[in-house]
Amino acid sequence: MQHTMKIAIQLFGFACLLFSCGQSDTSTTAISDQQEGMHDMSIYHLPSDWNTHHGEKISFQDLKGQPLVVVMIYTACKTACPRLVADMRQIEAKAAPHVKLQPRYILVSIDPRNDHPEKLNQFAADNGMDGEQWLFLQGTESGVREFANVLSMKYKKIDPIDFSHSNIISVFDTEGVLQYQKEGLGLQNEEIIENILRVSE
């Protein structure tokens, strides 16, 4: 119940964010053909573009139709992020034999100045996360901040190479709508896996 209420509050905030973005852009009044039929709370409405660890440019809309499991990290992190990465690997391994539709496991860098695609690609290889199900993203600082706000994920730079940050794993359905979140490190992941299977049906 608690995480359901939290998600409802976040979705309301997301709706306000999208509304304010729409109001500020007077140059376009029509909804694009690609956005027609999208859920109002879908992250596919977010306008930001991203660089993948393979050096490709994508938007979240390019991921439409796939369940998404998302965490925000940075590669220089030596404390919480390694645990989050290990959790993501464990979740993927446990869910893989049972999913009907393969999710994308997305790791978004909160340090876009330093985590360029080549560095993310090496990080993926070093952590055994170079399969097609894994996706590492570098955005702009504003795009990263906007996405973090959608997740209610807080982060703050505390010195030239380190950040303090929330540790949240988020599950989105095939329409890009947030369905479940869990905060913490090294916790039992059965609930996350159950929700991945639910959105992968």
ROSE-4610 file (N, C-alpha, C; in Angstrom, 1 decimal, always signed):
// ROSE-4610
residu = [M/M/M/Q/Q/Q/H/H/H/T/T/T/M/M/M/K/K/K/I/I/I/A/A/A/I/I/I/Q/Q/Q/L/L/L/F/F/F/G/G/G/F/F/F/A/A/A/C/C/C/L/L/L/L/L/L/F/F/F/S/S/S/C/C/C/G/G/G/Q/Q/Q/S/S/S/D/D/D/T/T/T/S/S/S/T/T/T/T/T/T/A/A/A/I/I/I/S/S/S/D/D/D/Q/Q/Q/Q/Q/Q/E/E/E/G/G/G/M/M/M/H/H/H/D/D/D/M/M/M/S/S/S/I/I/I/Y/Y/Y/H/H/H/L/L/L/P/P/P/S/S/S/D/D/D/W/W/W/N/N/N/T/T/T/H/H/H/H/H/H/G/G/G/E/E/E/K/K/K/I/I/I/S/S/S/F/F/F/Q/Q/Q/D/D/D/L/L/L/K/K/K/G/G/G/Q/Q/Q/P/P/P/L/L/L/V/V/V/V/V/V/V/V/V/M/M/M/I/I/I/Y/Y/Y/T/T/T/A/A/A/C/C/C/K/K/K/T/T/T/A/A/A/C/C/C/P/P/P/R/R/R/L/L/L/V/V/V/A/A/A/D/D/D/M/M/M/R/R/R/Q/Q/Q/I/I/I/E/E/E/A/A/A/K/K/K/A/A/A/A/A/A/P/P/P/H/H/H/V/V/V/K/K/K/L/L/L/Q/Q/Q/P/P/P/R/R/R/Y/Y/Y/I/I/I/L/L/L/V/V/V/S/S/S/I/I/I/D/D/D/P/P/P/R/R/R/N/N/N/D/D/D/H/H/H/P/P/P/E/E/E/K/K/K/L/L/L/N/N/N/Q/Q/Q/F/F/F/A/A/A/A/A/A/D/D/D/N/N/N/G/G/G/M/M/M/D/D/D/G/G/G/E/E/E/Q/Q/Q/W/W/W/L/L/L/F/F/F/L/L/L/Q/Q/Q/G/G/G/T/T/T/E/E/E/S/S/S/G/G/G/V/V/V/R/R/R/E/E/E/F/F/F/A/A/A/N/N/N/V/V/V/L/L/L/S/S/S/M/M/M/K/K/K/Y/Y/Y/K/K/K/K/K/K/I/I/I/D/D/D/P/P/P/I/I/I/D/D/D/F/F/F/S/S/S/H/H/H/S/S/S/N/N/N/I/I/I/I/I/I/S/S/S/V/V/V/F/F/F/D/D/D/T/T/T/E/E/E/G/G/G/V/V/V/L/L/L/Q/Q/Q/Y/Y/Y/Q/Q/Q/K/K/K/E/E/E/G/G/G/L/L/L/G/G/G/L/L/L/Q/Q/Q/N/N/N/E/E/E/E/E/E/I/I/I/I/I/I/E/E/E/N/N/N/I/I/I/L/L/L/R/R/R/V/V/V/S/S/S/E/E/E]
num = [1/1/1/2/2/2/3/3/3/4/4/4/5/5/5/6/6/6/7/7/7/8/8/8/9/9/9/10/10/10/11/11/11/12/12/12/13/13/13/14/14/14/15/15/15/16/16/16/17/17/17/18/18/18/19/19/19/20/20/20/21/21/21/22/22/22/23/23/23/24/24/24/25/25/25/26/26/26/27/27/27/28/28/28/29/29/29/30/30/30/31/31/31/32/32/32/33/33/33/34/34/34/35/35/35/36/36/36/37/37/37/38/38/38/39/39/39/40/40/40/41/41/41/42/42/42/43/43/43/44/44/44/45/45/45/46/46/46/47/47/47/48/48/48/49/49/49/50/50/50/51/51/51/52/52/52/53/53/53/54/54/54/55/55/55/56/56/56/57/57/57/58/58/58/59/59/59/60/60/60/61/61/61/62/62/62/63/63/63/64/64/64/65/65/65/66/66/66/67/67/67/68/68/68/69/69/69/70/70/70/71/71/71/72/72/72/73/73/73/74/74/74/75/75/75/76/76/76/77/77/77/78/78/78/79/79/79/80/80/80/81/81/81/82/82/82/83/83/83/84/84/84/85/85/85/86/86/86/87/87/87/88/88/88/89/89/89/90/90/90/91/91/91/92/92/92/93/93/93/94/94/94/95/95/95/96/96/96/97/97/97/98/98/98/99/99/99/100/100/100/101/101/101/102/102/102/103/103/103/104/104/104/105/105/105/106/106/106/107/107/107/108/108/108/109/109/109/110/110/110/111/111/111/112/112/112/113/113/113/114/114/114/115/115/115/116/116/116/117/117/117/118/118/118/119/119/119/120/120/120/121/121/121/122/122/122/123/123/123/124/124/124/125/125/125/126/126/126/127/127/127/128/128/128/129/129/129/130/130/130/131/131/131/132/132/132/133/133/133/134/134/134/135/135/135/136/136/136/137/137/137/138/138/138/139/139/139/140/140/140/141/141/141/142/142/142/143/143/143/144/144/144/145/145/145/146/146/146/147/147/147/148/148/148/149/149/149/150/150/150/151/151/151/152/152/152/153/153/153/154/154/154/155/155/155/156/156/156/157/157/157/158/158/158/159/159/159/160/160/160/161/161/161/162/162/162/163/163/163/164/164/164/165/165/165/166/166/166/167/167/167/168/168/168/169/169/169/170/170/170/171/171/171/172/172/172/173/173/173/174/174/174/175/175/175/176/176/176/177/177/177/178/178/178/179/179/179/180/180/180/181/181/181/182/182/182/183/183/183/184/184/184/185/185/185/186/186/186/187/187/187/188/188/188/189/189/189/190/190/190/191/191/191/192/192/192/193/193/193/194/194/194/195/195/195/196/196/196/197/197/197/198/198/198/199/199/199/200/200/200/201/201/201]
x = [+0.8/+0.0/+0.9/+2.0/+2.8/+3.5/+4.0/+4.7/+3.7/+2.4/+1.4/+1.0/+0.9/+0.6/+1.7/+3.0/+4.1/+4.2/+3.8/+3.8/+2.7/+1.6/+0.5/+0.9/+1.6/+2.0/+3.0/+3.9/+4.9/+4.3/+3.3/+2.6/+1.9/+1.3/+0.6/+1.7/+2.8/+3.9/+4.4/+4.5/+4.9/+3.9/+2.6/+1.5/+1.7/+2.0/+2.2/+3.4/+4.5/+5.7/+5.4/+4.7/+4.4/+3.5/+2.5/+1.6/+2.4/+3.3/+4.0/+4.9/+5.5/+6.3/+5.5/+4.3/+3.4/+3.0/+2.8/+2.3/+3.4/+4.7/+5.8/+6.1/+5.7/+6.1/+4.9/+4.9/+3.8/+4.0/+5.2/+5.4/+4.7/+4.4/+3.7/+2.4/+1.3/+0.0/-0.5/-0.1/-0.6/+0.3/-0.4/+0.4/+0.9/+2.1/+2.7/+2.0/+2.1/+1.4/+2.0/+3.3/+4.0/+3.5/+3.0/+2.6/+1.1/+0.4/-1.1/-1.3/-2.2/-2.5/-1.6/-0.6/+0.3/-0.5/-0.2/-0.7/-0.2/-1.0/-0.6/+0.6/+0.8/+1.8/+3.1/+3.1/+4.2/+5.5/+6.7/+7.9/+8.3/+7.5/+7.8/+7.5/+6.8/+6.5/+7.7/+8.6/+9.8/+10.6/+10.9/+11.5/+13.0/+13.7/+15.1/+15.7/+16.8/+17.6/+18.8/+19.2/+20.2/+21.2/+22.5/+23.5/+23.6/+23.6/+23.8/+25.2/+25.5/+26.9/+27.5/+26.7/+27.2/+27.4/+27.1/+27.3/+26.1/+25.0/+23.8/+23.0/+22.2/+21.3/+19.9/+19.2/+17.8/+17.0/+15.7/+14.8/+14.1/+13.4/+12.7/+11.6/+11.1/+10.0/+10.5/+11.8/+12.4/+12.3/+12.0/+11.9/+10.5/+9.5/+8.1/+7.9/+7.0/+6.7/+7.5/+8.5/+9.3/+9.1/+9.1/+9.1/+10.5/+10.6/+11.9/+12.1/+13.3/+13.8/+15.0/+14.8/+15.7/+16.3/+17.6/+18.3/+19.2/+19.5/+20.4/+21.7/+22.8/+24.1/+25.2/+26.4/+27.5/+28.7/+29.6/+30.6/+31.7/+32.0/+33.1/+32.7/+31.4/+30.9/+31.5/+32.0/+32.6/+31.8/+30.6/+29.9/+28.6/+27.5/+26.2/+26.1/+26.7/+26.4/+26.8/+28.0/+28.3/+27.3/+26.6/+25.6/+24.3/+24.0/+22.9/+23.1/+24.3/+24.7/+24.5/+25.0/+24.9/+23.4/+22.6/+21.2/+20.5/+20.9/+20.3/+20.7/+22.0/+22.4/+21.6/+21.4/+20.7/+19.3/+18.6/+17.2/+17.1/+18.0/+17.9/+18.0/+19.0/+19.3/+18.1/+17.4/+16.3/+15.0/+14.9/+13.6/+13.7/+14.9/+15.1/+14.4/+14.5/+13.8/+12.3/+11.7/+10.3/+9.6/+10.3/+9.6/+9.1/+7.9/+7.4/+7.9/+8.1/+8.6/+9.9/+11.0/+12.3/+12.3/+12.5/+12.7/+14.0/+14.1/+15.4/+15.8/+17.0/+17.6/+18.4/+18.0/+18.6/+19.3/+20.5/+21.3/+21.6/+21.0/+21.2/+22.2/+23.2/+24.3/+23.8/+24.1/+23.8/+25.0/+26.0/+27.3/+27.6/+26.7/+26.9/+28.1/+28.7/+30.0/+31.1/+31.1/+32.2/+31.9/+30.6/+30.2/+29.8/+30.8/+30.6/+30.4/+29.9/+29.5/+30.7/+31.9/+33.0/+33.2/+33.1/+33.3/+32.2/+30.9/+29.8/+29.9/+30.4/+30.6/+31.6/+32.7/+33.7/+33.2/+32.4/+31.8/+30.9/+30.1/+29.2/+30.0/+31.1/+31.9/+32.5/+33.0/+33.7/+32.7/+31.4/+30.5/+29.6/+30.0/+29.3/+27.9/+27.7/+26.4/+26.4/+27.0/+27.1/+26.1/+25.1/+24.1/+23.1/+22.2/+21.2/+20.2/+20.0/+19.0/+19.5/+20.8/+21.4/+21.5/+21.2/+21.3/+21.8/+23.0/+23.5/+23.3/+22.9/+22.5/+23.2/+23.7/+24.2/+23.3/+22.9/+22.0/+22.6/+21.9/+22.3/+22.1/+22.7/+22.4/+21.0/+20.3/+18.9/+18.0/+18.4/+17.6/+17.7/+18.9/+19.1/+18.3/+18.3/+17.6/+16.1/+15.6/+14.2/+13.8/+14.6/+14.2/+14.3/+15.3/+15.4/+14.2/+13.6/+12.4/+11.2/+11.1/+10.1/+10.1/+11.3/+11.5/+11.5/+11.4/+11.6/+13.0/+14.0/+15.3/+16.1/+16.8/+17.5/+19.0/+19.7/+21.2/+21.8/+23.0/+23.7/+25.2/+25.9/+27.4/+28.0/+28.9/+29.5/+30.9/+31.6/+32.9/+33.2/+34.3/+34.5/+34.2/+34.3/+34.0/+32.9/+32.3/+31.4/+30.0/+29.0/+27.6/+27.0/+26.1/+25.2/+23.9/+23.2/+22.1/+21.2/+19.9/+19.0/+19.3/+18.8/+19.1/+17.7/+17.2/+15.9/+15.9/+15.2/+15.0/+13.6/+13.3/+12.0/+11.6/+10.3/+9.8/+8.7/+8.9/+7.9/+7.3/+6.0/+5.3/+5.7/+5.0/+5.4/+4.9/+4.1/+3.6/+4.5/+5.5/+6.4/+5.8/+4.8/+4.2/+4.8/+5.2/+5.8/+4.9/+5.3/+4.4/+4.9/+6.2/+6.7/+8.1/+8.3/+9.7/+10.1/+11.3/+11.9/+13.2/+13.3/+14.5/+15.3/+16.6/+17.4/+18.5/+19.4/+20.5/+20.6/+20.8/+21.0/+19.8/+18.6/+17.3/+16.9/+15.9/+15.3/+14.6/+14.8/+14.3/+13.1/+12.4/+11.3/+10.2/+9.9/+8.8/+9.1/+10.3/+10.7/+10.5/+11.0/+10.9/+9.4/+8.6/+7.2/+6.6/+6.9/+6.4/+7.0/+8.2/+8.8/+8.0/+7.7/+6.9/+5.5/+4.9/+3.6/+3.5/+4.5/+4.5/+5.1/+5.6/+6.2/+5.2/+4.0/+3.0/+2.5]
y = [-1.2/+0.0/+1.3/+1.2/+2.4/+2.7/+1.7/+2.0/+2.4/+1.9/+2.3/+3.7/+4.2/+5.6/+6.5/+6.0/+6.8/+6.9/+5.9/+5.9/+6.8/+6.8/+7.7/+9.2/+9.5/+10.9/+11.2/+10.3/+10.6/+10.8/+10.0/+10.1/+11.4/+11.9/+13.2/+14.3/+14.2/+15.2/+15.1/+13.9/+13.7/+14.4/+14.2/+14.8/+16.4/+16.9/+18.4/+18.8/+18.0/+18.3/+18.3/+17.3/+17.2/+18.4/+18.7/+19.8/+21.1/+21.3/+22.6/+22.6/+21.5/+21.5/+21.8/+21.2/+21.4/+22.9/+23.5/+24.9/+25.8/+25.5/+26.4/+26.4/+25.3/+25.2/+25.6/+26.8/+27.4/+27.1/+26.6/+26.4/+25.2/+24.2/+23.0/+22.9/+22.6/+22.4/+21.1/+20.4/+19.1/+18.0/+16.9/+15.8/+15.0/+14.6/+13.8/+12.5/+12.0/+10.7/+9.6/+9.7/+8.7/+8.7/+9.9/+9.9/+9.6/+9.6/+9.3/+7.9/+7.8/+6.6/+6.2/+7.1/+6.8/+7.2/+6.4/+6.7/+8.1/+8.8/+10.2/+10.2/+9.1/+9.0/+8.3/+8.1/+7.4/+8.2/+7.6/+8.3/+8.5/+7.8/+8.0/+9.5/+10.2/+11.6/+12.5/+12.0/+12.8/+13.2/+14.5/+14.9/+14.7/+14.2/+14.2/+13.0/+13.3/+12.2/+11.7/+10.5/+9.9/+9.2/+9.1/+8.3/+6.9/+5.9/+4.5/+4.2/+3.1/+2.7/+2.2/+2.0/+1.7/+2.9/+4.1/+5.3/+5.7/+5.1/+5.4/+6.4/+7.2/+8.2/+7.6/+7.6/+7.1/+8.1/+7.9/+8.5/+7.4/+7.6/+6.6/+6.0/+6.8/+6.4/+5.2/+5.2/+4.1/+2.7/+2.7/+1.5/+1.1/+1.7/+1.4/+0.0/-0.7/-2.1/-3.0/-2.5/-3.4/-3.0/-4.0/-3.7/-3.1/-2.2/-1.6/-1.7/-2.1/-2.1/-1.1/-0.1/+1.1/+1.4/+1.7/+2.2/+3.3/+4.3/+5.4/+5.2/+5.2/+5.0/+6.0/+5.9/+6.5/+5.6/+5.5/+4.5/+4.6/+5.9/+6.1/+5.7/+5.4/+5.1/+3.8/+3.9/+2.7/+2.2/+2.7/+2.3/+1.7/+2.5/+1.9/+1.3/+2.0/+1.5/+0.1/-0.4/-1.8/-2.7/-2.4/-3.2/-3.2/-2.0/-1.8/-2.6/-2.5/-3.3/-4.8/-5.3/-6.7/-7.1/-6.2/-6.5/-6.6/-5.7/-5.8/-7.1/-7.5/-8.7/-9.9/-9.9/-11.0/-11.0/-9.9/-9.8/-10.3/-9.8/-10.3/-11.8/-12.4/-13.8/-14.6/-14.1/-14.9/-14.7/-13.5/-13.3/-13.9/-14.0/-14.4/-15.7/-16.8/-18.1/-18.0/-17.0/-17.0/-15.9/-14.9/-13.8/-14.2/-13.7/-14.0/-12.9/-11.7/-10.7/-10.1/-10.2/-9.8/-8.3/-8.0/-6.5/-6.0/-4.7/-4.0/-3.5/-3.8/-3.4/-2.2/-1.1/+0.2/+0.8/+1.2/+1.9/+3.3/+4.3/+5.7/+6.4/+7.0/+7.7/+9.0/+9.3/+10.6/+11.5/+11.0/+11.8/+11.9/+12.6/+12.6/+13.3/+14.1/+14.8/+13.8/+12.8/+11.9/+10.5/+10.1/+8.8/+8.9/+9.1/+9.1/+7.7/+7.5/+6.2/+5.2/+5.6/+4.6/+4.1/+5.0/+4.6/+3.7/+4.0/+3.1/+1.8/+1.7/+0.5/-0.4/+0.2/-0.5/-1.0/-0.2/-0.6/-1.7/-1.7/-2.8/-4.1/-4.1/-5.2/-5.8/-4.8/-5.2/-5.9/-5.6/-6.2/-7.3/-7.8/-8.8/-8.5/-7.2/-6.7/-6.2/-7.0/-6.6/-7.3/-8.0/-8.6/-7.6/-8.0/-7.1/-6.6/-7.3/-6.9/-5.7/-5.4/-4.3/-3.0/-1.9/-0.6/+0.4/+1.0/+2.1/+3.4/+4.4/+5.7/+6.9/+7.8/+9.1/+10.1/+11.0/+12.1/+13.5/+14.5/+15.8/+16.0/+17.0/+17.2/+17.5/+18.3/+18.6/+17.4/+16.6/+15.4/+14.4/+14.2/+13.3/+13.8/+15.1/+15.7/+15.5/+15.7/+15.6/+14.1/+13.2/+11.8/+11.4/+11.9/+11.6/+12.1/+13.3/+13.8/+12.9/+12.3/+11.4/+10.2/+9.7/+8.6/+9.0/+10.3/+10.7/+10.3/+10.2/+9.8/+11.1/+11.2/+12.3/+12.1/+13.0/+12.9/+14.3/+14.3/+15.6/+15.3/+16.2/+16.1/+16.6/+15.7/+16.1/+16.4/+16.0/+16.4/+16.2/+16.5/+16.4/+15.1/+14.0/+12.7/+11.9/+12.4/+11.6/+12.3/+11.4/+11.9/+11.1/+11.8/+11.1/+10.9/+9.8/+9.5/+8.4/+8.5/+7.4/+6.1/+5.0/+3.7/+3.1/+3.4/+2.9/+2.1/+1.0/+0.2/+0.3/+0.7/+1.0/+0.1/-0.3/-1.2/-0.5/-0.4/+0.2/-0.8/-0.7/-1.6/-1.3/-2.0/-1.8/-0.5/+0.2/+1.5/+2.7/+2.3/+3.3/+3.9/+3.2/+3.7/+3.0/+3.8/+3.3/+2.4/+1.2/+0.2/-0.2/-0.1/-0.6/+0.0/+0.3/+0.8/+0.1/-0.1/-0.6/+0.2/+0.6/+1.4/+0.6/+0.6/-0.1/-0.9/-1.5/-2.2/-3.6/-4.6/-6.0/-6.6/-6.1/-6.6/-7.8/-8.5/-9.6/-9.0/-9.6/-9.0/-9.7/-10.6/-11.4/-10.5/-9.4/-8.5/-7.9/-7.4/-6.8/-7.8/-9.0/-10.1/-10.4/-10.4/-10.7/-9.6/-8.3/-7.2/-7.2/-7.6/-7.8/-8.8/-10.0/-11.0/-10.5/-9.7/-9.2/-8.3/-7.4/-6.4/-7.1/-8.3/-9.0/-10.0/-10.0/-11.0/-10.7]
z = [+0.0/+0.0/+0.0/+0.8/+0.9/-0.4/-1.1/-2.4/-3.4/-3.3/-4.3/-4.1/-2.9/-2.6/-3.1/-2.9/-3.3/-4.8/-5.5/-7.0/-7.5/-6.8/-7.2/-7.1/-6.0/-5.8/-6.9/-7.2/-8.2/-9.6/-9.9/-11.2/-11.3/-10.1/-10.1/-10.4/-9.8/-10.1/-11.5/-12.0/-13.4/-14.4/-14.1/-14.9/-14.9/-13.7/-13.6/-14.4/-14.3/-15.1/-16.6/-17.1/-18.5/-18.9/-18.0/-18.4/-18.5/-17.5/-17.5/-18.8/-19.1/-20.3/-21.6/-21.6/-22.7/-22.8/-21.7/-21.7/-22.1/-21.8/-22.2/-23.6/-24.3/-25.7/-26.6/-27.0/-27.8/-29.3/-29.7/-31.1/-31.7/-30.8/-31.3/-30.4/-31.1/-30.4/-30.7/-31.7/-32.1/-31.5/-31.0/-30.5/-31.7/-31.6/-32.7/-32.9/-34.2/-34.4/-33.5/-33.2/-32.4/-31.0/-30.5/-29.1/-28.9/-30.0/-29.9/-29.3/-28.4/-27.8/-26.6/-26.3/-25.1/-23.8/-22.8/-21.5/-21.0/-20.3/-19.9/-19.0/-18.2/-17.3/-17.8/-19.1/-19.7/-19.8/-19.4/-19.6/-21.1/-22.0/-23.4/-23.8/-23.0/-23.3/-23.0/-22.2/-21.9/-23.2/-23.3/-24.6/-24.7/-23.6/-23.6/-24.4/-25.0/-25.8/-24.9/-25.3/-24.5/-25.4/-24.9/-25.6/-24.9/-25.7/-25.1/-25.0/-24.3/-24.1/-25.4/-26.4/-27.7/-28.6/-28.1/-28.8/-29.7/-29.5/-30.3/-29.5/-30.3/-29.7/-29.7/-28.5/-28.4/-27.5/-27.5/-26.5/-25.9/-24.8/-24.1/-25.0/-25.9/-26.8/-27.7/-27.9/-28.7/-28.0/-26.7/-25.9/-25.7/-26.4/-26.2/-26.6/-25.8/-26.0/-25.2/-24.4/-23.6/-22.1/-21.2/-19.8/-19.5/-18.6/-18.2/-16.7/-16.4/-15.0/-14.9/-14.1/-14.1/-12.8/-12.8/-11.7/-12.1/-11.2/-11.5/-10.7/-11.4/-10.7/-11.3/-10.9/-11.6/-11.5/-12.5/-12.6/-11.6/-11.1/-10.1/-8.7/-8.5/-7.2/-6.6/-5.4/-4.8/-3.6/-3.3/-2.1/-2.5/-2.8/-3.0/-4.4/-5.4/-6.8/-7.1/-6.6/-6.8/-6.3/-5.2/-4.6/-5.5/-6.0/-6.9/-8.2/-8.7/-10.0/-9.7/-8.5/-8.2/-8.1/-7.5/-7.3/-8.7/-9.6/-11.0/-11.7/-11.5/-12.2/-11.6/-10.3/-9.6/-10.0/-10.1/-10.5/-11.9/-12.8/-14.2/-14.3/-13.6/-13.7/-13.2/-12.1/-11.5/-12.4/-13.0/-13.8/-15.2/-15.8/-17.2/-17.5/-16.7/-17.2/-17.2/-16.6/-16.4/-17.2/-17.7/-18.4/-19.7/-20.1/-21.4/-22.4/-21.9/-22.8/-22.1/-22.8/-22.2/-21.8/-20.6/-20.2/-20.6/-20.6/-20.8/-19.4/-19.0/-17.7/-17.9/-17.4/-17.8/-16.6/-16.8/-15.8/-16.3/-15.7/-16.1/-15.2/-15.9/-15.1/-14.6/-13.3/-12.7/-12.9/-13.6/-13.8/-15.3/-16.0/-17.5/-18.0/-17.1/-17.5/-17.7/-16.8/-16.8/-17.4/-17.3/-17.8/-19.3/-20.1/-21.6/-22.1/-23.3/-23.8/-23.7/-24.0/-24.0/-22.5/-21.6/-20.2/-19.7/-20.1/-19.8/-20.4/-21.7/-22.4/-21.6/-21.2/-20.5/-19.1/-18.5/-17.2/-17.4/-18.5/-18.8/-19.0/-19.7/-20.0/-18.7/-17.9/-16.6/-15.7/-15.8/-14.9/-15.5/-16.6/-17.3/-17.7/-18.1/-18.4/-19.9/-20.8/-22.2/-23.1/-22.5/-23.3/-23.8/-24.8/-25.3/-24.3/-23.2/-22.3/-21.4/-21.5/-20.7/-21.5/-20.9/-21.6/-20.6/-20.9/-20.1/-20.8/-20.1/-20.7/-20.1/-21.0/-20.6/-21.2/-20.4/-20.9/-20.7/-20.8/-20.5/-19.0/-18.4/-16.9/-16.7/-17.5/-17.3/-17.6/-18.6/-18.8/-17.7/-17.1/-16.0/-14.8/-14.5/-13.4/-13.6/-14.8/-15.1/-14.8/-15.3/-15.1/-13.7/-12.9/-11.5/-10.8/-11.2/-10.5/-10.7/-11.9/-12.2/-11.3/-11.0/-10.1/-8.6/-8.3/-6.9/-6.4/-7.3/-6.9/-6.7/-5.5/-5.1/-5.3/-5.8/-5.8/-5.7/-5.2/-5.0/-5.1/-5.8/-5.9/-4.6/-4.0/-2.7/-2.8/-3.9/-4.2/-5.7/-6.2/-7.7/-8.3/-7.6/-8.2/-7.5/-6.5/-5.7/-5.6/-5.5/-5.3/-4.1/-3.4/-2.5/-3.3/-3.1/-4.0/-3.4/-3.8/-3.4/-4.1/-3.6/-4.1/-4.5/-5.6/-6.0/-7.3/-7.3/-8.5/-8.9/-10.1/-10.6/-11.7/-11.8/-12.8/-13.6/-14.9/-15.8/-16.7/-17.0/-17.9/-19.4/-20.3/-21.7/-22.3/-21.5/-21.9/-21.3/-20.6/-20.0/-18.7/-18.1/-16.8/-15.6/-14.6/-13.4/-12.7/-12.4/-11.7/-10.3/-10.1/-8.8/-8.5/-7.3/-6.8/-5.5/-5.4/-4.1/-3.8/-2.6/-2.2/-1.2/-1.3/-0.4/-1.1/-0.3/-0.9/-0.3/-1.2/-0.7/-0.1/-0.4/+0.1/-0.7/-0.1/-0.9/-2.1/-3.2/-4.5/-5.1/-4.3/-4.8/-5.3/-4.5/-5.0/-6.3/-6.5/-7.7/-8.9/-8.7/-9.7/-10.0/-9.0/-9.2/-10.1/-9.8/-10.6/-12.0/-12.2/-13.5/-14.3/-13.7/-14.4/-14.7/-13.8/-14.1/-15.3/-15.4/-16.5/-17.8/-17.7/-18.9/-19.5/-18.9/-19.5/-20.9]
